[in-house]
Amino acid sequence: MNTAPYYKMTFSKIYLLYIAKVSRKDHTKDEVDQIVSWFTGYDQKDIAYYAQTNATFETFFNNAPHMHPNRSLIKGVICGLRVEDIEDSLVQNIRYLDKLIDELYKGKLLEKILR
C-alpha cells in the first residue's frame, strides 16, 4: 500500500477539512481541538501553530508530545480500512484521528469519543 501521499498532506489542510465536516452537523472547532489534544497531547497553542504551518501529517504525529495510550481502543472502518488492522503506525494514527472526527460528525458524544 503506497501511503506516501497521505503522509505528505499538511495537517493544516486536513484540520480545516475536519472543522468544515463537523460544522455541517453543528459541531465546533473547539470539539475538534479537544479530540486532537486528547489523541496527541498537543495543547491549544500547539494545535493553532500547526494549523498555520505547512507541516505534514508525518511531522505532526512524529512531534506529538504524548499519543494517547487508549488509541488502540478505537475500532471501526474508515475509507474501507479497519483501523485496528492497519500495520503502518503512522497511517494507523492518521486513520484513528479520522475515525474520531467521523464519530463526532455522526453525533457521538465527546465523552464517548474520548475513550
JOCOR-V13986 format. One record per pair of residues at least 24 apart in sequence whose C-alpha atoms are under 10 Angstrom apart, sorted by the first residue. I is the first residue (numbers start at 1). J is the second residue. Records with the same first field share a line. If there is no record, write none. Layout:
I = J, J
This chain:
1 = 88
3 = 88, 90, 91
4 = 58, 91
6 = 56, 57, 58, 90, 91, 94
7 = 56, 57, 58, 59, 60, 61, 90, 91, 94
8 = 54, 55, 56, 57, 58, 59
9 = 54, 55, 56, 57, 58
10 = 50, 51, 53, 54, 55, 56, 57, 58, 59, 60
11 = 47, 50, 51, 52, 53, 54, 55, 56, 57, 58, 59, 60, 61
12 = 47, 48, 49, 50, 51, 52, 53, 54, 55, 56, 57, 60
13 = 51, 52, 53, 54, 55, 56, 57
14 = 51, 56, 57, 98
15 = 47, 50, 51
16 = 51
18 = 97, 98, 101, 102, 104, 105
19 = 101, 105
21 = 101, 102, 104, 105
22 = 101, 102, 103, 104, 105, 106, 107
23 = 105
24 = 105
25 = 104, 105, 106, 107
26 = 105, 107
27 = 104, 105, 107
28 = 104
31 = 101, 104, 110
32 = 97, 100, 101, 104, 105, 110
34 = 110, 114
35 = 97, 100, 101, 104, 110, 113, 114
36 = 67, 97, 100, 101
37 = 64, 65, 66, 67, 68
38 = 66, 67, 68, 70, 71, 113, 114, 115
39 = 64, 66, 67, 68, 69, 70, 71, 93, 96, 97, 100, 114, 115
40 = 64, 65, 66, 67, 68, 69, 71, 93, 97
41 = 65, 66, 67, 68
42 = 66, 67
57 = 90, 91, 93, 94
58 = 90, 91, 93, 94
61 = 90, 93, 94
62 = 90
67 = 93
68 = 114, 115
70 = 114, 115
71 = 96, 97, 100, 114, 115
72 = 96, 115
73 = 115
74 = 99, 100, 113, 114, 115
75 = 99, 100
78 = 102
